[in-house]
Amino acid sequence: MAIILCLLLLQLKHFLADFCFQTPAMLGAKGQYGAIGGVLHAVLHGIGTTIALLFFAPVPIALAFGAGDAIVHYHIDWAKVRFQGNAKPHDHIFWVQLGFDQFLHQLTMLGIVYVVFVMLV
């Protein structure tokens, strides 16, 4: 049950960070490597992951995976924007790229849960 709850918290974190708390400045900066908006967006994910994991793992583990999630999230988002080209929401490729981006984020969360609950037990 703890695994499901952890996944649920990570999904909630992802929804909040990607769709509720992401500002236009964050969104617009993702394609410029190192731009503060993209970094802040990734840090938001890292903080959320850390908070979610604190219910299930020791503080150092939660912090490490929060930092790792921020780094991975940043690079997934940066790569998506870099390869997106001029695709707009009315273009099919835009949705394929968005879906693949979200798929990679989901795999990241599954990987975190796998390591925390299976490999570190």
C-alpha positions as CSV (number, residue, x, y, z in Angstrom):
1,M,0.0,0.0,0.0
2,A,2.9,2.4,0.7
3,I,4.2,2.0,-2.8
4,I,0.8,3.1,-4.2
5,L,0.5,6.0,-1.8
6,C,4.0,7.1,-2.8
7,L,3.2,6.9,-6.5
8,L,0.0,8.9,-5.8
9,L,1.9,11.6,-4.0
10,L,4.5,11.8,-6.8
11,Q,1.7,12.0,-9.4
12,L,0.1,14.8,-7.4
13,K,3.4,16.6,-7.2
14,H,3.9,16.3,-10.9
15,F,0.4,17.6,-11.7
16,L,0.9,20.6,-9.3
17,A,4.4,21.5,-10.5
18,D,3.8,21.0,-14.2
19,F,0.3,22.3,-14.6
20,C,-0.7,24.4,-11.6
21,F,2.5,26.2,-10.3
22,Q,4.4,26.5,-13.6
23,T,4.6,30.2,-14.5
24,P,4.9,31.6,-18.0
25,A,8.5,32.6,-17.2
26,M,9.3,29.0,-16.3
27,L,7.6,27.7,-19.4
28,G,9.3,30.2,-21.7
29,A,12.8,29.5,-20.3
30,K,13.0,25.7,-20.7
31,G,14.7,25.7,-24.0
32,Q,17.6,28.0,-22.9
33,Y,20.0,25.8,-21.0
34,G,20.7,27.2,-17.5
35,A,17.9,29.8,-17.7
36,I,16.5,30.6,-14.3
37,G,12.9,29.8,-15.2
38,G,13.7,26.3,-16.3
39,V,15.9,25.7,-13.3
40,L,13.2,27.0,-10.9
41,H,10.7,24.7,-12.5
42,A,13.0,21.7,-12.0
43,V,13.7,22.8,-8.4
44,L,10.0,22.9,-7.7
45,H,9.8,19.3,-8.9
46,G,12.8,18.4,-6.7
47,I,11.2,20.0,-3.6
48,G,7.9,18.2,-4.3
49,T,9.7,14.8,-4.7
50,T,11.6,15.4,-1.5
51,I,8.4,16.2,0.4
52,A,6.6,13.1,-1.0
53,L,9.5,10.8,-0.1
54,L,9.8,12.1,3.4
55,F,6.8,10.0,4.3
56,F,8.6,6.8,3.2
57,A,12.4,7.3,3.3
58,P,15.0,8.8,5.6
59,V,15.8,12.5,5.0
60,P,19.1,11.9,3.1
61,I,17.4,9.5,0.7
62,A,14.5,11.9,0.2
63,L,16.9,14.8,-0.5
64,A,19.1,12.7,-2.8
65,F,16.1,11.6,-4.9
66,G,14.6,15.1,-4.9
67,A,17.8,16.5,-6.3
68,G,18.1,13.7,-8.8
69,D,14.5,14.2,-9.9
70,A,15.1,17.9,-10.4
71,I,18.2,17.2,-12.6
72,V,16.4,14.6,-14.6
73,H,13.2,16.7,-15.0
74,Y,15.2,19.7,-16.1
75,H,17.0,17.8,-18.9
76,I,13.8,16.0,-20.1
77,D,12.1,19.4,-20.4
78,W,15.1,21.1,-22.0
79,A,15.4,18.3,-24.6
80,K,11.7,18.4,-25.4
81,V,11.8,22.1,-26.1
82,R,15.1,21.8,-28.1
83,F,13.7,19.1,-30.3
84,Q,10.2,20.6,-30.5
85,G,11.0,23.0,-33.3
86,N,8.0,25.1,-34.3
87,A,5.4,22.5,-33.3
88,K,2.2,24.1,-32.0
89,P,-0.8,22.6,-30.2
90,H,-2.7,22.2,-33.5
91,D,0.2,20.0,-34.8
92,H,0.1,16.2,-34.2
93,I,3.8,16.1,-33.5
94,F,3.3,18.6,-30.6
95,W,1.1,16.1,-28.8
96,V,3.5,13.2,-29.6
97,Q,6.3,15.2,-28.1
98,L,4.3,16.2,-25.0
99,G,3.1,12.6,-24.5
100,F,6.7,11.3,-24.7
101,D,7.9,14.0,-22.3
102,Q,5.2,13.0,-19.8
103,F,6.0,9.3,-20.4
104,L,9.7,10.0,-19.5
105,H,8.6,11.9,-16.3
106,Q,6.3,8.9,-15.4
107,L,9.3,6.5,-15.9
108,T,11.4,8.7,-13.6
109,M,8.8,8.5,-10.8
110,L,8.4,4.7,-11.3
111,G,12.2,4.4,-11.1
112,I,12.4,6.5,-7.9
113,V,9.7,4.3,-6.3
114,Y,11.4,1.1,-7.4
115,V,14.7,2.1,-6.0
116,V,13.3,3.4,-2.7
117,F,10.9,0.5,-2.1
118,V,12.7,-2.5,-3.7
119,M,16.4,-1.8,-3.9
120,L,16.9,0.1,-0.7
121,V,14.8,-2.2,1.5
